[in-house]
Amino acid sequence: MDTQPRSGRLQSAGSNRVCGPFHGNCGPEDQPQGIARPTARTTRKHNARIIMSTALTLERMRADIAAMLHEDPQDILDDDNLIDLGLDSMRVMTLATRWRETGAPIEFSEMASVVTLGQWWSLIERAQQNGR
């Protein structure tokens, strides 16, 4: 009996069940020999705990932006237009989420209204002074 359907999913020998990454009915007997089952990996929640232990600073923001743009942090100036440097809305959302996880009082909508690192830092400082 052929145990490899054309779709690339495993089918248990002697069974009509289909096994694959989106099917929950796979058991150890369905695993081909020589292929290891996935192991635990670092989760997003775990990463957030690491980030939260580091206070947000202007230099941390600069380093995060530089990493997203594959640039050196010293090349990101306070008054550079980050959109012109290649920062798109999805990356801005990611940064907003990451920085909120550190306790920074900043929202994507606020960040979208201005375009420089210096302006973003001013938003955070103002919010912290207002007790937000």
C-alpha positions as CSV (number, residue, x, y, z in Angstrom):
1,M,0.0,0.0,0.0
2,D,1.3,3.4,-0.9
3,T,1.6,5.5,2.3
4,Q,2.4,8.8,0.6
5,P,-0.6,10.5,-1.0
6,R,0.0,12.9,-3.9
7,S,-0.7,15.9,-1.7
8,G,2.5,15.3,0.3
9,R,0.6,14.5,3.5
10,L,1.3,11.3,5.3
11,Q,-1.4,8.6,5.4
12,S,-1.1,6.0,8.1
13,A,-0.5,2.6,6.7
14,G,-3.6,0.5,6.8
15,S,-5.8,3.5,7.7
16,N,-7.8,6.0,5.9
17,R,-6.8,8.9,8.1
18,V,-4.8,11.7,6.6
19,C,-2.0,13.1,8.7
20,G,-0.3,16.5,8.2
21,P,0.6,19.8,9.8
22,F,-3.0,20.9,10.0
23,H,-4.5,17.6,11.2
24,G,-4.6,16.8,14.9
25,N,-5.1,13.0,14.4
26,C,-1.4,12.1,13.9
27,G,0.3,9.8,16.3
28,P,3.9,8.6,16.7
29,E,3.1,5.7,14.4
30,D,2.3,8.2,11.6
31,Q,5.7,9.8,11.7
32,P,8.1,8.7,9.0
33,Q,11.3,7.2,10.2
34,G,14.2,9.7,10.5
35,I,12.0,12.8,10.9
36,A,12.1,14.4,14.4
37,R,8.9,15.8,15.9
38,P,9.1,19.6,16.5
39,T,10.5,20.6,19.9
40,A,9.6,23.6,22.1
41,R,10.9,26.9,21.0
42,T,11.0,30.4,22.4
43,T,7.5,31.9,22.3
44,R,6.5,35.5,21.8
45,K,5.4,35.7,25.4
46,H,8.9,34.7,26.5
47,N,10.5,37.3,24.2
48,A,8.1,40.0,25.7
49,R,9.4,39.2,29.2
50,I,13.0,39.7,28.0
51,I,12.1,43.0,26.4
52,M,10.0,44.2,29.4
53,S,13.1,43.9,31.6
54,T,14.8,46.6,29.5
55,A,13.6,50.1,30.0
56,L,12.8,52.0,26.8
57,T,15.2,54.8,26.0
58,L,15.8,56.9,23.0
59,E,18.8,54.8,22.1
60,R,16.8,51.6,22.5
61,M,14.2,53.0,20.1
62,R,17.0,54.0,17.7
63,A,18.5,50.5,17.9
64,D,15.1,48.8,17.3
65,I,14.4,51.0,14.3
66,A,17.9,50.4,12.9
67,A,17.4,46.6,13.2
68,M,14.2,46.8,11.3
69,L,15.8,48.8,8.5
70,H,19.0,46.7,8.5
71,E,21.0,49.8,9.3
72,D,23.5,50.8,11.9
73,P,21.9,52.7,14.9
74,Q,24.3,55.6,14.5
75,D,22.9,56.1,11.0
76,I,19.4,56.8,12.3
77,L,19.2,60.5,13.4
78,D,16.5,62.1,15.6
79,D,15.2,64.2,12.7
80,D,15.4,61.6,9.9
81,N,12.1,60.9,8.1
82,L,11.7,57.2,9.0
83,I,9.2,56.6,6.2
84,D,11.8,57.9,3.7
85,L,14.3,55.5,5.2
86,G,11.9,52.5,4.5
87,L,9.9,52.1,7.7
88,D,6.4,51.0,6.6
89,S,3.2,50.9,8.6
90,M,3.5,47.2,9.5
91,R,6.9,47.8,11.0
92,V,5.6,50.8,12.9
93,M,2.8,48.6,14.3
94,T,5.4,46.1,15.4
95,L,7.5,48.7,17.1
96,A,4.5,50.2,18.9
97,T,3.5,46.8,20.2
98,R,7.1,46.0,21.3
99,W,7.5,49.4,23.0
100,R,4.1,49.1,24.8
101,E,5.3,45.8,26.1
102,T,8.1,47.6,27.9
103,G,5.6,49.9,29.5
104,A,5.9,52.8,27.0
105,P,2.7,54.8,26.7
106,I,2.5,55.0,22.9
107,E,0.0,53.9,20.3
108,F,0.3,53.2,16.6
109,S,-2.1,56.0,15.8
110,E,0.1,58.6,17.5
111,M,3.2,57.2,15.8
112,A,1.5,57.4,12.4
113,S,0.9,61.1,12.8
114,V,4.6,62.0,13.0
115,V,7.6,60.6,11.1
116,T,10.8,61.1,13.1
117,L,12.4,59.3,16.0
118,G,12.7,62.6,17.9
119,Q,8.9,63.2,17.5
120,W,8.2,59.6,18.7
121,W,10.4,60.1,21.8
122,S,8.6,63.4,22.5
123,L,5.3,61.6,22.4
124,I,6.5,59.1,25.0
125,E,8.0,61.8,27.2
126,R,4.8,63.9,27.1
127,A,2.6,60.9,27.9
128,Q,4.9,59.9,30.8
129,Q,4.7,63.5,32.2
130,N,0.9,63.4,32.0
131,G,0.9,60.2,34.0
132,R,-0.4,58.0,31.1
